Amino acid sequence: MKADSHTRANRHAQDVPCPRLRRMAVGLAIAATSALGVWTMFRILHVEGITPLELAILVLFAITFSWIVMAFWSAVIGFVLNLTGRDPLSLKRRPKGPQRAPDATSRTALVMPIHNEDVARVAAGLEITCRDLPAETPGMTIEAFVLSDSTDDAIVAEERAAIAVVQQRLSGHCRIHYRHRDSNVGRKAGNLGDFCTRWGRHYDYMLVLDADSLMSGDTVIALIDEMMANPRLGLLQTVPIPVRQDSLFGRANQFAAALYSPMLATGLSFWHATAANYFGHNAIIRVAAFTQHCGLPELPGKPPLGGDILSHDFVEAALIRRGGWQVRLRTDLGGSFEEMPSHILDYAKRDRRWVQGNLQHLRLLHGHRLHFLSRLHFFCGALAYLSSLVWLGILAISTLDALVRALSPPNFYTSSSQLFPNWPIAPPNLIMPLLGGTLAMLLMPKVLGLILGLIRQPQAFGGRAKLIMSMLLETLFAMLIAPLMMVFHSRFVLEVLSGRTVSWDTQAREGRALPWRDTWRFTWVWALLGAAWAIATWTWTPMFFLWLTPVWLGLVLAAPLVRWSSSLTIGRGLRRSGLLLVPSETQTPAVVGDLRIDPVPASGEAPQPPPEEIPCDMPVQSFRSRGPHMANHPTQPLS
């Protein structure tokens, strides 16, 4: 009986029925919905012939509308699967208990690459994650590796002292190793590559953590168990949820991620199947697959679009998938957490780095033998930021078109021999249906996430009334800051395309309220732009001014929005009022609630040395040809 149960669980771990049919069905739904919207817009614009400006609007609309449609259908699929309790891959209810064979064994390293980070937070996060592991893990050996390539000598000294203390505290529970390398070659990807070529052969899997990652022991065990049960699985990504946020901006994003992200990720997992993506952290990877297939080359040319591949995670997922391994997204585990920037300016600073890295991916779209979905991940990652420039383009061209029409006197006689005037033809009654349909699809993921929250765990969000109020507050806040993020992202894209590069520095995560001086220094240009935009449209085309209100208002209020959204007082006041509450606050897991950040000891013992090295090679991959070293692995074809 036990053997039969294990066989069913093991089959569940590998079973992904009809992946091509899923992708075809979702692709057709996206294509049909997009075509309907674009055709409707064409009919609206083509009443009296289409001008070059209107043609430009149509092309840009097609891009943004298709982007909205993709998110809409992923949300619908995720909603249905969550509502029915189905696993997005097997389409069955996930079996309880271990999936691995009873006699299976494995060795796993929790690896945390760090670079000039807050040492106290690093040590506290790693310690609580390791401490949350079960006292006994039959068949599993779990250790941790801090991989430092910090360049500040004072920070390195703090790291050594802090990790030595953690080693002593966790002695007998979990072995902690520390390695510092003097070079930052390859950045994070090079840091992990160095680990794999020196100590990777000690381990079957590595669970990659960021400096701000937290992960419950149960989640760690579940990830290792699934890897052990599925020998074809190369990478398994979780859905990290932000925690420990106090500012209004941080709490709004934390609430949105907790309510919507698992549902959206479930929808994506359904049609991504075994060609999912990798977020760079809170994921477990088969070391042999990573070592064999993820040696990243430098891109030809100079930065920002050449040189080191900055957003390495998408590329590593694509290479693992190209090597014949499955890449999956696990959406049902609730113990995967991270932290995030606490205000808009730090958030935008992080996005500036990601813009450069994601635009590099456009150069890899034609990479040799990449899976179609890997190419789609590259394209969508770039489009996430290019769409802001597209949206800005639509608004700018629409404004120009409206002003031209308002300032040009009507001409009803286009020929000297014309007997009767050419009266304007009213556009078909399609404008409001198109606008309403677009807004509905844009807001539907939020509405579906709210419905799921009301049905499944309203008390985790403060109760039904508070949940509804929080959702409305978060939606209003997102609408107000959207224009500011649009102009930030548009500027970043133009900077990258014009050849300006950016340093890849430590990310700020701790909450702090911004002074007014800083908010005005970074937003006064956009406030003036919004005011000029509003005055021009109000003067010559008042109706368009009203349509444009959400845009110019968000820009005019840029400085107050940045200042107030960074406020810890407002954020904490909302929490006391029961608004923007999330499960990590109302049902606090130990790995979050027990986190204590102690001061780093001024000096202390040196950390224990890492285990003996077992050197191996990590072949550098090519996107132009597939070398013989990449022809290895799983014998069964993957879909």
C-alpha positions as CSV (number, residue, x, y, z in Angstrom):
1,M,0.0,0.0,0.0
2,K,2.8,2.4,0.9
3,A,4.6,1.6,-2.4
4,D,1.4,2.3,-4.4
5,S,1.1,5.6,-2.5
6,H,4.7,6.6,-3.3
7,T,4.3,5.6,-7.0
8,R,1.2,7.9,-7.3
9,A,3.0,10.7,-5.6
10,N,6.1,10.3,-7.8
11,R,4.0,10.2,-10.9
12,H,2.3,13.4,-9.8
13,A,5.7,15.1,-9.4
14,Q,6.5,14.4,-13.1
15,D,3.1,14.5,-14.7
16,V,2.3,17.5,-16.9
17,P,-0.4,16.4,-19.3
18,C,-0.9,18.1,-22.8
19,P,1.5,21.1,-22.4
20,R,1.4,21.9,-26.1
21,L,-2.4,21.9,-26.1
22,R,-2.5,24.2,-23.1
23,R,-0.1,26.7,-24.8
24,M,-2.1,26.5,-28.0
25,A,-5.4,27.2,-26.2
26,V,-4.0,30.1,-24.2
27,G,-2.3,31.5,-27.3
28,L,-5.5,31.4,-29.3
29,A,-7.4,33.1,-26.5
30,I,-4.8,35.8,-26.3
31,A,-4.6,36.2,-30.1
32,A,-8.4,36.3,-30.6
33,T,-9.0,38.8,-27.8
34,S,-6.1,41.0,-29.0
35,A,-7.4,40.9,-32.6
36,L,-10.9,41.9,-31.5
37,G,-9.5,44.9,-29.6
38,V,-7.2,46.0,-32.3
39,W,-9.9,45.7,-35.0
40,T,-12.3,47.7,-32.8
41,M,-9.7,50.5,-32.5
42,F,-9.0,50.4,-36.2
43,R,-12.7,50.9,-36.9
44,I,-12.8,53.9,-34.5
45,L,-9.8,55.5,-36.2
46,H,-10.6,54.7,-39.8
47,V,-13.9,56.6,-40.1
48,E,-12.5,59.3,-42.4
49,G,-9.3,57.5,-43.4
50,I,-6.4,56.9,-41.1
51,T,-3.7,59.5,-40.7
52,P,0.0,58.7,-39.9
53,L,-0.6,59.8,-36.3
54,E,-3.6,57.5,-36.0
55,L,-1.7,54.6,-37.6
56,A,1.1,55.1,-35.0
57,I,-1.6,55.1,-32.2
58,L,-3.0,51.9,-33.6
59,V,0.4,50.1,-33.6
60,L,1.2,51.2,-30.1
61,F,-2.3,50.3,-28.9
62,A,-1.9,46.8,-30.3
63,I,1.3,46.3,-28.2
64,T,-0.2,47.5,-24.9
65,F,-3.5,45.8,-25.4
66,S,-1.9,42.4,-26.1
67,W,0.1,42.9,-22.9
68,I,-3.1,43.5,-20.9
69,V,-4.8,40.5,-22.5
70,M,-2.0,38.1,-21.6
71,A,-2.2,39.1,-18.0
72,F,-6.0,38.9,-18.1
73,W,-6.1,35.3,-19.4
74,S,-3.4,34.2,-17.0
75,A,-5.4,35.6,-14.1
76,V,-8.6,33.9,-15.2
77,I,-6.8,30.5,-15.5
78,G,-5.1,31.0,-12.1
79,F,-8.4,32.0,-10.5
80,V,-10.2,28.8,-11.8
81,L,-7.4,26.5,-10.7
82,N,-7.1,28.1,-7.2
83,L,-10.9,28.0,-6.8
84,T,-11.0,24.3,-7.6
85,G,-7.9,23.4,-5.7
86,R,-6.1,22.0,-8.7
87,D,-2.4,21.9,-9.2
88,P,-1.5,24.0,-12.3
89,L,0.8,21.3,-13.7
90,S,-0.9,18.0,-13.1
91,L,-4.4,19.5,-13.0
92,K,-5.0,17.2,-10.0
93,R,-5.1,17.8,-6.3
94,R,-1.6,17.7,-4.9
95,P,-1.0,14.6,-2.8
96,K,0.0,15.1,0.8
97,G,3.2,13.7,2.3
98,P,6.6,13.0,0.7
99,Q,6.9,12.3,-3.0
100,R,10.4,11.0,-3.0
101,A,11.3,7.3,-2.7
102,P,11.6,6.1,0.9
103,D,15.3,5.2,0.5
104,A,16.3,8.3,-1.5
105,T,19.1,10.5,-0.1
106,S,20.3,13.9,-1.1
107,R,22.7,16.8,-0.2
108,T,21.5,20.4,-0.5
109,A,23.3,23.7,0.0
110,L,21.3,26.8,0.9
111,V,23.5,29.3,-1.0
112,M,23.4,33.1,-0.3
113,P,25.4,35.2,-2.6
114,I,26.1,38.7,-1.1
115,H,27.9,41.8,-2.2
116,N,28.4,44.7,0.3
117,E,25.0,43.9,2.0
118,D,23.7,44.8,5.5
119,V,25.7,42.2,7.4
120,A,23.4,42.1,10.4
121,R,20.3,41.4,8.2
122,V,22.2,38.7,6.2
123,A,23.2,36.9,9.4
124,A,19.8,37.1,11.0
125,G,17.9,36.0,7.9
126,L,20.2,33.0,7.2
127,E,20.1,32.0,10.9
128,I,16.3,32.0,11.2
129,T,15.9,30.2,7.9
130,C,18.3,27.4,9.0
131,R,16.8,27.3,12.5
132,D,13.4,26.7,11.1
133,L,14.5,23.5,9.5
134,P,13.3,20.4,11.2
135,A,15.6,18.8,13.7
136,E,15.6,15.6,11.7
137,T,15.4,15.4,7.9
138,P,15.5,11.7,6.9
139,G,17.4,11.2,3.7
140,M,18.3,14.9,3.4
141,T,21.6,16.6,4.4
142,I,21.2,20.4,4.4
143,E,24.0,22.9,4.8
144,A,24.3,26.6,4.1
145,F,26.9,28.6,2.2
146,V,27.4,32.3,2.4
147,L,29.1,33.3,-0.8
148,S,30.6,36.8,-0.4
149,D,32.3,38.9,-3.1
150,S,32.0,42.1,-1.1
151,T,34.6,44.7,-2.0
152,D,34.5,46.8,1.2
153,D,37.1,45.5,3.7
154,A,35.1,46.7,6.7
155,I,32.0,44.9,5.5
156,V,34.1,41.7,4.9
157,A,35.4,41.9,8.4
158,E,31.8,42.2,9.7
159,E,30.8,39.3,7.6
160,R,33.5,37.0,9.0
161,A,32.6,37.9,12.6
162,A,28.9,37.6,12.1
163,I,29.1,34.2,10.3
164,A,31.4,32.9,13.0
165,V,28.8,33.6,15.6
166,V,26.0,32.0,13.5
167,Q,28.2,28.9,13.0
168,Q,28.5,28.6,16.8
169,R,24.7,29.2,17.4
170,L,23.7,26.6,14.8
171,S,26.3,24.0,15.7
172,G,24.7,20.6,15.8
173,H,21.6,21.8,13.8
174,C,22.9,23.0,10.5
175,R,26.5,23.5,9.1
176,I,27.2,27.0,7.9
177,H,30.1,27.8,5.5
178,Y,31.6,31.1,4.5
179,R,33.6,31.9,1.4
180,H,34.9,35.3,0.3
181,R,36.4,35.8,-3.1
182,D,38.5,38.9,-3.9
183,S,37.1,39.3,-7.4
184,N,33.6,40.3,-8.4
185,V,34.0,38.8,-11.9
186,G,30.6,37.8,-13.4
187,R,28.7,39.5,-10.5
188,K,26.1,37.1,-8.9
189,A,26.2,34.6,-11.8
190,G,30.0,34.4,-11.4
191,N,29.7,34.1,-7.7
192,L,27.4,31.0,-8.0
193,G,29.6,29.7,-10.8
194,D,32.6,29.9,-8.5
195,F,30.7,27.9,-5.9
196,C,29.7,25.2,-8.4
197,T,33.2,24.7,-9.8
198,R,34.8,24.5,-6.3
199,W,32.2,22.8,-4.0
200,G,29.3,21.9,-6.3
201,R,30.2,18.3,-6.5
202,H,29.5,18.0,-2.7
203,Y,25.8,18.7,-3.4
204,D,22.9,17.5,-5.5
205,Y,20.9,20.7,-5.2
206,M,21.5,24.4,-4.3
207,L,18.6,26.5,-3.0
208,V,19.5,30.1,-4.0
209,L,18.6,32.8,-1.4
210,D,19.0,36.6,-1.7
211,A,20.4,38.7,1.1
212,D,16.8,39.5,2.1
213,S,15.3,36.1,1.6
214,L,13.4,34.2,4.3
215,M,12.2,30.7,3.8
216,S,10.3,28.4,6.2
217,G,11.8,24.9,6.9
218,D,8.7,23.2,5.6
219,T,9.1,25.0,2.2
220,V,12.7,24.1,2.0
221,I,11.9,20.4,2.7
222,A,9.0,20.5,0.1
223,L,11.3,21.8,-2.6
224,I,14.1,19.3,-1.9
225,D,11.4,16.5,-1.8
226,E,10.1,17.4,-5.2
227,M,13.6,17.6,-6.7
228,M,14.3,14.1,-5.4
229,A,11.0,12.8,-6.7
230,N,11.6,14.1,-10.3
231,P,15.0,13.3,-11.8
232,R,14.1,15.4,-14.9
233,L,13.6,18.6,-12.8
234,G,16.4,21.1,-13.2
235,L,15.0,24.2,-11.5
236,L,12.0,24.8,-9.3
237,Q,11.0,28.4,-8.6
238,T,8.7,29.5,-5.7
239,V,6.6,32.7,-5.5
240,P,8.4,35.0,-3.1
241,I,6.0,37.3,-1.2
242,P,7.3,40.7,0.3
243,V,7.2,40.9,4.1
244,R,8.2,43.3,7.0
245,Q,7.0,46.5,5.2
246,D,6.2,49.6,7.1
247,S,5.9,52.4,4.6
248,L,2.7,53.1,2.6
249,F,4.5,52.2,-0.6
250,G,5.9,49.0,0.8
251,R,2.7,48.0,2.4
252,A,0.6,48.6,-0.7
253,N,3.0,46.4,-2.8
254,Q,3.2,43.8,0.0
255,F,-0.6,43.6,0.0
256,A,-0.9,43.4,-3.8
257,A,1.8,40.6,-3.9
258,A,0.1,38.6,-1.2
259,L,-3.4,38.9,-2.8
260,Y,-2.7,38.7,-6.5
261,S,0.7,37.1,-7.1
262,P,-0.1,33.4,-6.2
263,M,-3.1,33.5,-8.5
264,L,-1.3,35.1,-11.4
265,A,1.7,32.7,-10.9
266,T,-0.7,29.7,-11.0
267,G,-2.1,30.9,-14.3
268,L,1.4,31.3,-15.7
269,S,2.5,27.9,-14.4
270,F,-0.5,26.3,-16.2
271,W,0.7,27.2,-19.7
272,H,4.5,27.6,-19.0
273,A,4.4,24.0,-17.8
274,T,8.0,22.7,-17.9
275,A,9.5,25.8,-19.4
276,A,8.8,28.3,-16.6
277,N,11.1,31.2,-15.6
278,Y,13.6,31.8,-12.8
279,F,13.5,34.9,-10.6
280,G,17.1,34.6,-9.4
281,H,16.4,33.6,-5.8
282,N,14.1,31.5,-3.6
283,A,14.5,28.7,-6.0
284,I,16.1,25.3,-5.9
285,I,18.4,24.2,-8.7
286,R,20.0,20.9,-9.6
287,V,23.8,21.6,-9.3
288,A,24.8,19.3,-12.1
289,A,22.4,20.9,-14.5
290,F,23.5,24.4,-13.5
291,T,27.2,23.6,-13.8
292,Q,26.8,21.9,-17.1
293,H,24.6,24.4,-18.8
294,C,24.8,27.8,-17.1
295,G,28.3,29.1,-17.8
296,L,27.3,32.6,-19.1
297,P,29.3,34.2,-22.0
298,E,29.9,37.9,-22.3
299,L,27.7,39.6,-24.9
300,P,29.6,41.2,-27.8
301,G,30.0,44.9,-27.6
302,K,30.2,47.4,-24.8
303,P,27.7,48.0,-22.0
304,P,24.9,48.8,-21.6
305,L,23.7,46.2,-24.1
306,G,27.0,44.3,-24.2
307,G,29.4,42.8,-21.7
308,D,28.3,40.8,-18.7
309,I,24.7,39.5,-18.8
310,L,23.1,41.4,-15.9
311,S,19.7,39.8,-15.6
312,H,21.2,36.4,-15.5
313,D,18.2,34.5,-14.0
314,F,16.1,34.5,-17.2
315,V,19.1,33.3,-19.2
316,E,20.0,30.5,-16.8
317,A,16.4,29.2,-16.9
318,A,16.6,29.2,-20.7
319,L,19.9,27.4,-20.8
320,I,18.7,24.7,-18.3
321,R,15.6,24.2,-20.3
322,R,17.7,24.0,-23.5
323,G,19.8,21.4,-21.9
324,G,16.8,19.1,-21.6
325,W,15.8,19.7,-18.0
326,Q,12.4,20.8,-16.7
327,V,12.0,24.3,-15.3
328,R,8.9,24.6,-13.1
329,L,7.1,27.2,-11.0
330,R,5.7,26.0,-7.7
331,T,2.8,28.3,-6.6
332,D,1.2,26.6,-3.6
333,L,4.1,27.0,-1.0
334,G,3.4,29.8,1.4
335,G,6.8,29.9,3.1
336,S,8.8,31.9,0.6
337,F,9.5,35.5,1.5
338,E,11.6,38.5,0.5
339,E,12.0,42.2,1.3
340,M,11.7,45.1,-1.1
341,P,12.6,48.8,-1.4
342,S,10.4,50.9,0.9
343,H,9.8,53.9,-1.3
344,I,9.4,54.8,-5.0
345,L,12.8,56.3,-5.6
346,D,14.7,53.2,-4.3
347,Y,12.2,51.0,-6.2
348,A,12.9,53.0,-9.4
349,K,16.6,52.8,-8.8
350,R,16.3,49.0,-8.7
351,D,14.2,49.0,-11.8
352,R,16.9,51.1,-13.6
353,R,19.3,48.1,-13.2
354,W,16.6,45.6,-14.3
355,V,15.8,47.7,-17.4
356,Q,19.4,47.4,-18.6
357,G,19.5,43.7,-17.9
358,N,16.2,42.9,-19.5
359,L,16.9,44.9,-22.6
360,Q,20.0,42.8,-23.1
361,H,17.7,39.8,-23.4
362,L,16.4,41.2,-26.8
363,R,19.8,40.3,-28.2
364,L,19.2,36.6,-27.2
365,L,15.8,36.2,-28.9
366,H,17.4,34.3,-31.7
367,G,19.7,32.2,-29.5
368,H,20.4,28.7,-30.9
369,R,17.8,26.0,-29.9
370,L,16.1,28.0,-27.2
371,H,12.6,26.9,-26.2
372,F,9.9,29.2,-27.6
373,L,8.7,30.0,-24.1
374,S,12.3,31.0,-23.1
375,R,12.3,33.5,-26.0
376,L,8.9,34.7,-24.8
377,H,10.3,35.2,-21.3
378,F,13.1,37.3,-22.8
379,F,10.6,39.4,-24.8
380,C,8.1,39.9,-22.0
381,G,10.8,40.8,-19.6
382,A,11.9,43.6,-21.9
383,L,8.3,44.6,-22.8
384,A,7.6,45.0,-19.1
385,Y,9.6,48.2,-19.3
386,L,9.2,49.0,-23.0
387,S,5.5,49.1,-22.5
388,S,5.9,52.3,-20.4
389,L,7.6,54.0,-23.3
390,V,4.8,52.6,-25.6
391,W,2.1,53.9,-23.3
392,L,3.8,57.3,-23.1
393,G,4.0,57.3,-26.9
394,I,0.3,56.6,-27.2
395,L,-0.5,59.5,-24.8
396,A,1.9,61.9,-26.5
397,I,0.6,61.1,-30.0
398,S,-3.0,61.2,-28.9
399,T,-2.4,64.6,-27.3
400,L,-0.8,65.9,-30.5
401,D,-3.6,64.6,-32.6
402,A,-6.2,66.2,-30.3
403,L,-4.4,69.5,-30.4
404,V,-4.0,69.5,-34.2
405,R,-7.7,68.8,-34.6
406,A,-8.6,71.5,-32.1
407,L,-6.3,74.2,-33.7
408,S,-7.1,73.3,-37.3
409,P,-10.2,75.1,-38.7
410,P,-12.8,72.6,-40.2
411,N,-12.7,72.4,-44.0
412,F,-15.9,71.0,-45.4
413,Y,-14.9,71.8,-49.0
414,T,-11.8,70.0,-50.3
415,S,-12.3,70.8,-54.0
416,S,-13.2,74.0,-55.9
417,S,-15.8,72.1,-57.9
418,Q,-17.5,70.6,-54.9
419,L,-21.2,71.4,-54.6
420,F,-21.9,69.9,-51.2
421,P,-19.9,69.9,-48.0
422,N,-18.1,66.9,-46.6
423,W,-19.7,66.7,-43.2
424,P,-17.8,65.0,-40.5
425,I,-18.7,61.4,-40.0
426,A,-19.4,60.3,-36.4
427,P,-17.2,57.4,-35.3
428,P,-19.0,54.1,-34.7
429,N,-20.4,53.6,-31.2
430,L,-17.5,51.6,-30.2
431,I,-15.4,53.9,-28.1
432,M,-17.1,53.3,-24.7
433,P,-17.3,49.5,-25.2
434,L,-13.5,49.4,-26.1
435,L,-12.6,51.6,-23.1
436,G,-14.8,49.6,-20.8
437,G,-13.5,46.3,-22.0
438,T,-9.9,47.4,-21.6
439,L,-10.4,48.7,-18.1
440,A,-12.3,45.5,-17.2
441,M,-9.4,43.4,-18.3
442,L,-6.9,45.7,-16.6
443,L,-8.7,45.5,-13.3
444,M,-9.9,41.9,-13.5
445,P,-6.8,40.3,-11.9
446,K,-7.4,42.5,-8.9
447,V,-11.1,41.7,-8.8
448,L,-10.5,37.9,-9.1
449,G,-7.7,38.1,-6.5
450,L,-10.2,39.8,-4.2
451,I,-12.9,37.2,-4.8
452,L,-10.4,34.4,-3.9
453,G,-9.3,36.2,-0.8
454,L,-13.0,36.7,0.3
455,I,-13.7,33.0,-0.2
456,R,-10.6,31.4,1.1
457,Q,-8.9,33.4,3.8
458,P,-10.6,36.8,4.5
459,Q,-9.5,36.8,8.2
460,A,-5.8,36.6,7.0
461,F,-6.4,40.1,5.4
462,G,-8.2,41.6,8.4
463,G,-11.8,40.4,7.5
464,R,-14.0,40.9,4.5
465,A,-14.8,44.6,5.0
466,K,-11.1,45.5,5.6
467,L,-10.0,43.3,2.7
468,I,-12.4,45.1,0.3
469,M,-11.3,48.5,1.6
470,S,-7.6,47.6,1.3
471,M,-8.1,46.4,-2.3
472,L,-9.8,49.7,-3.2
473,L,-7.0,51.7,-1.5
474,E,-4.2,49.7,-3.2
475,T,-5.9,50.1,-6.6
476,L,-6.2,53.9,-6.1
477,F,-2.6,54.1,-5.0
478,A,-1.5,52.0,-8.0
479,M,-3.4,54.3,-10.4
480,L,-1.9,57.5,-8.9
481,I,1.8,56.3,-9.0
482,A,1.4,54.6,-12.5
483,P,2.1,57.8,-14.5
484,L,5.3,58.5,-12.4
485,M,6.5,54.9,-12.9
486,M,5.7,55.3,-16.6
487,V,8.0,58.3,-17.0
488,F,10.7,56.8,-14.9
489,H,10.7,53.6,-16.9
490,S,10.6,55.5,-20.2
491,R,13.6,57.6,-19.2
492,F,15.5,54.4,-18.2
493,V,14.8,52.7,-21.5
494,L,15.9,55.8,-23.5
495,E,19.1,56.0,-21.4
496,V,20.0,52.4,-22.1
497,L,19.2,52.7,-25.8
498,S,21.4,55.9,-25.9
499,G,24.4,54.0,-24.4
500,R,24.3,55.0,-20.7
501,T,25.1,52.2,-18.3
502,V,24.5,51.8,-14.6
503,S,26.4,50.3,-11.7
504,W,25.0,47.2,-10.1
505,D,25.1,48.3,-6.4
506,T,23.6,47.0,-3.2
507,Q,19.8,47.3,-3.1
508,A,18.3,49.4,-0.3
509,R,15.6,47.5,1.6
510,E,15.2,49.1,5.0
511,G,12.2,51.5,5.5
512,R,12.9,55.2,5.7
513,A,10.9,58.3,5.1
514,L,12.2,60.6,2.4
515,P,12.8,64.3,3.1
516,W,10.9,66.8,0.8
517,R,14.2,68.0,-0.7
518,D,14.9,64.5,-2.2
519,T,11.4,64.1,-3.5
520,W,11.4,67.4,-5.3
521,R,14.9,66.9,-6.7
522,F,13.9,63.7,-8.5
523,T,10.3,64.7,-9.5
524,W,10.1,68.4,-10.3
525,V,10.7,67.8,-14.0
526,W,7.7,65.4,-14.2
527,A,5.5,67.7,-12.1
528,L,6.2,70.6,-14.6
529,L,5.5,68.2,-17.5
530,G,2.2,67.2,-15.9
531,A,1.2,70.8,-15.3
532,A,2.1,71.9,-18.8
533,W,0.2,68.9,-20.2
534,A,-2.9,69.8,-18.2
535,I,-2.8,73.5,-19.1
536,A,-2.4,72.8,-22.8
537,T,-5.2,70.3,-23.1
538,W,-7.5,72.4,-20.8
539,T,-6.9,75.4,-23.0
540,W,-7.5,73.9,-26.4
541,T,-9.3,70.6,-25.9
542,P,-11.2,70.5,-22.5
543,M,-12.8,67.1,-23.2
544,F,-9.4,65.5,-23.8
545,F,-8.2,67.2,-20.6
546,L,-10.8,65.3,-18.6
547,W,-9.8,62.0,-20.2
548,L,-6.2,62.7,-19.4
549,T,-6.8,63.5,-15.7
550,P,-5.4,60.3,-14.2
551,V,-2.1,60.9,-16.1
552,W,-1.4,64.6,-15.5
553,L,-2.7,64.4,-11.9
554,G,-0.3,61.6,-11.0
555,L,2.6,63.7,-12.5
556,V,1.6,67.0,-10.8
557,L,1.4,65.2,-7.5
558,A,4.6,63.3,-8.0
559,A,6.6,64.9,-5.1
560,P,3.8,64.5,-2.5
561,L,3.1,61.0,-3.6
562,V,6.8,60.0,-3.3
563,R,7.0,61.7,0.1
564,W,3.8,60.4,1.6
565,S,4.2,56.9,0.3
566,S,7.6,56.7,2.0
567,S,6.0,57.6,5.3
568,L,6.4,55.0,8.0
569,T,3.8,56.8,10.1
570,I,1.1,56.5,7.5
571,G,2.0,52.9,6.8
572,R,1.9,51.9,10.5
573,G,-1.3,53.9,11.0
574,L,-3.0,51.9,8.2
575,R,-1.8,48.7,9.9
576,R,-3.3,49.8,13.2
577,S,-6.6,50.6,11.4
578,G,-6.6,47.0,9.9
579,L,-5.9,48.2,6.3
580,L,-3.4,46.6,3.9
581,L,-3.0,43.7,6.3
582,V,-1.5,40.5,4.9
583,P,-1.2,36.9,6.1
584,S,2.4,37.3,7.2
585,E,1.1,39.8,9.8
586,T,-2.1,38.2,10.9
587,Q,-0.8,34.6,10.8
588,T,2.9,35.3,11.2
589,P,5.1,32.4,10.4
590,A,8.0,31.8,12.8
591,V,10.6,32.5,10.1
592,V,9.2,36.1,9.9
593,G,8.0,36.7,13.4
594,D,11.1,35.4,15.1
595,L,13.6,37.3,13.0
596,R,15.8,39.3,15.3
597,I,18.5,41.6,13.8
598,D,21.3,41.9,16.4
599,P,24.3,44.2,16.1
600,V,27.3,42.7,14.4
601,P,30.1,41.9,17.0
602,A,33.0,44.3,16.7
603,S,35.5,41.4,16.5
604,G,35.5,37.7,17.1
605,E,36.7,34.4,16.0
606,A,37.3,33.7,12.3
607,P,34.6,31.5,10.6
608,Q,35.4,27.9,10.2
609,P,36.8,27.1,6.7
610,P,34.6,25.6,4.0
611,P,34.8,22.0,3.1
612,E,37.5,20.6,0.8
613,E,37.2,21.7,-2.8
614,I,36.4,19.3,-5.5
615,P,37.2,21.2,-8.7
616,C,35.2,20.8,-11.9
617,D,34.7,22.7,-15.2
618,M,31.8,24.9,-16.0
619,P,31.6,25.2,-19.8
620,V,30.9,28.6,-21.2
621,Q,27.7,28.4,-23.3
622,S,27.1,29.8,-26.8
623,F,23.9,31.2,-28.2
624,R,25.2,30.8,-31.7
625,S,25.9,27.0,-31.7
626,R,25.3,24.1,-29.5
627,G,28.5,22.4,-28.5
628,P,28.9,18.7,-27.7
629,H,29.0,19.4,-24.0
630,M,25.4,20.5,-24.2
631,A,24.0,17.4,-25.8
632,N,23.8,15.5,-22.5
633,H,20.9,14.8,-20.5
634,P,17.5,13.5,-19.7
635,T,16.8,10.7,-22.1
636,Q,13.1,11.4,-22.3
637,P,12.0,14.2,-24.6
638,L,10.4,17.2,-22.8
639,S,7.4,19.2,-24.0
